Amino acid sequence: MSANGSPTGQQPTATYDSAFLKACRREPVPHTPVWFMRQAGRSLPEYRKVREGVPMLESCMRPELVTEITLQPVRRHNVDAAIYFSDIVVPLKAIGVDLDIKPGVGPVVENPMRTRADLDRLRDLTPEDVAYVTEAIGLLTAELGETPLIGFAGAPFTLASYLVEGGPSRTYENAKAMMYGDPQLWADLLDRLADITAAFLKVQIEAGASAVQLFDSWAGALAPADYRRSVLPASAKVFRAVESYGVPRIHFGVGTGELLGLMGEAGADVVGVDWRVPLDEAARRVGPGKALQGNLDPTVLFATQEAVEAKTREVLDAAAGLEGHVFNLGHGVMPSTDPDALTRLVEYVHTRTAR
């Protein structure tokens, strides 16, 4: 692949000239592209209908169901990109980690990983482990046509946090205790997870994903010095592993205003920004040579249409001088969001930014 996302020596793919990929490459766009984190999910009644009675992890392993769920927001909202329906713990489940996604709680690991012996439970991920991903992406790209598909994975730090804590945490005391108290074990754990994550992203890209996003959802819990020393090397390893494919690489975390420059330094082409930092200030922190993604506060969508449009204009005005901008929320769509508010938001951004 060439660095601009076109297969080396071949004609550009159907998605190459899409507004989303152009923005990721910091090229002129016909309008600011829009997609939403968690656009496929609980906010959609059609999602709740097809998921009825199907556990979350099982739903991620059914290619036809994954295809339908991924396509639902594209049909309804006219977003500029689809994001593959899955969960960040899928590759861990695929290699045999005993975990489940419990409703109202999130991923829960039966036996948390706290010792060096536990590393042996993290074997390499092979394409055969996630054959359903390859099948689903094949189905999706046939349906999506010129609409890009974003593949994704959880970043090593966030995956490690779940594995060491045993589930979601507000304080990450066990993960941080390992990071501070046994830095070599911590480094080895993240390095192993970097290999698994990179393998999972490669499967998605080789199956047809046009871009990938690395979610470091909990990195905002870290001080910059700790991130640089104990997290950045593993994230950088993931980005390097997929660099040769030439697809845009997006990096996103929550509460990461102090880490934006470091997250860009890890190797992303696009840095996701939550709602806490205006995009013009985020651009200053990240530095030149990167596109930005974001960053409307998801709770704005519960306000009046006039308020949504006013806050959206603030985001677009702050993005006016950026090299490249992909409009998104500053975090995922909240489950009780009115789907029509999302549809109207897409139309408003497209209309407001039409060149």
DOFIMI-163981 format. One record per residue (C-alpha): x, y, z. Coordinates in pm, whole numbers, plus 50000, padded with zeros to 5 digits. Example, Ala and Ser with C-alpha at 12.3 -4.5 7.8 and 13.67 -1.06 7.14 Angstrom:
# DOFIMI-163981
512304955050780513674989450714
# end
This chain:
# DOFIMI-163981
500005000050000501075035549943501125060650226497965077350098495755046950137495675035749775496885000549702500405002849562500434998149185496634996049163493805019949090492345036949400489685017049582486015027049575486375045049908489605063549830487965096349725485415096150009485175127550221486175107750528489435094250385490265127650224489885144750562492065118250728494715125150463494325162850521493125168750166490325192550053486855178250112483405185749963482035188050319483255179550666482725142050706480735128951002480575096251189479815088451552481505065751799478875040151909476685050351616475715013551586474135004051913471625009652185470365043452064468735026251764465465006951806466394985151508469584975351692467704965752007465324944851795468014924151618470054920151939467084908152144468084876652329471604875852181474504881052427476934908452329479964886752259477874862052059476504890651849480084900551762480724865651625477764863251387478854878251053475364884950917474274901151243477464922151258476804933250900473234943850972474164962551290477084980551125474884991550832471965004251042473375039051123474675043250768471165038250634469505059550899471925088550949473785091650615477115092050801480315093450597481815061650744480705029450905482495015151205482754977751241480454964551513482494946051773483964950952119487504957852232487664924952426486794903152125490434894552042491044885152406488024862152405489234847752073492554836452224490874819752518490744845852796487834836953025485734868453011482194879752945480404912552884477834916053160474854939253094475094971153293478674963253399480894957653095483734932853036484444910753337487534888253348487054856453551490684854253666492464888053662496084888253545498424898753824501584877053789504214868453529502734833553498499504849653379501264861953063501224826052935497454829352900497944855252626498884835752315499254850451966496084858851773495744842351432493314851251150491654817451208490764828251562488574855951421487444841451088484014856551154485594891251135487004884550789483644871050674481674900350817483954926650665483664909350329479874911850354480084947750468482404961450203480174945949935477194965050080478934997650167480335005049823481935039649839481345043650213484525035850411484535010150689486535017851003488074988451185489064992051548490734976951849491374984952212494784999552291497204979152505496775001052816492994998852816493034961252754495624956953029493444976853267490534952953214492764922253245494514933553562491504949153735489164921153630486614945753496485824982953468487495005353725487425041653828490825041853997492865014453822494655007154149495734972054050496884981953702498785011953834500254991154116501744967953855502864996853636504675013953926505694983354130506744958553860507494979653552509104950553364506054928353405503854957553301505994964152994505904927452897502114926252940501584956852719504044944052461502144911052439498854930152406500374952352136501084921351926497534908351975496024942151895498154946651584497174911951461493494920151512493804952751317495684935251037492844910250997490384939050959492534958450713493294928050500489574919850490488784954850357488674981050634489595015450495490845030050825491425018351182490885034351520492755025351837490595031952143492645039752453489485046552647491085048752992494405065652910493085097953059493765082953402497505087153342499935115653395501895125053081505205112253219503655078453305502015076452962505265083852783507265058652986504765030653041502145032152764503355050452455505875023452348503164996852318500725019552135503505030251899504254993551829500644988251720500685018151485504015007851335502714972851271499944985351043501775015050888502704996650568499024991450478498685028850416495255032050578494585061650811495205053851178493075071651438493925073651809491265082552066490975084152442488705100952697489995128152927493265128952736493645166452693497065165452861498125136052643497085148052297500595155452178501855121852305498965103152145499855118751812503495110651872502565073951912501975072551538498395082351462497445100751143494285113951311493985122751680490545120351839489655147952084486975146552352484775176652430486985191152704489545207752473488535230552182489835217851850491985248351780493735243452115493945205952050495685213451719498265234351905498925205952149499115178851881501255199151641501295199551260500925170051029497865154151194494145155951125491795158851423488525141351500485755153951724484405168451937480795177452025479785168652380477405138652346475025153652602474375183652375472135160752171469595161152455469135198852416466965217652166467805216951797468815253751821471245245652102472665215751912473285237551607474865265151816477285241051987478015224351653478945258051504481385263051791483075230051703483175238051332484495273251394487265259551616488105234651338488165260951063491955263251049492725226051084494675206650823491975179850832488815175451040486455145951088483355156551283482445133051567481225134151922483745137752201482785102752318480265076252216476575081052145474675077452470472035049652474469075072852539469965096752256467145103852010468305088651677466595116851488468875141751664471875123551516470335123451169469655160751190473195166951314474745149151016472595169150775473435201850953477215195750941477055185550574475015216050481476965240550695480345229250560479455223150193482275236749975
# end
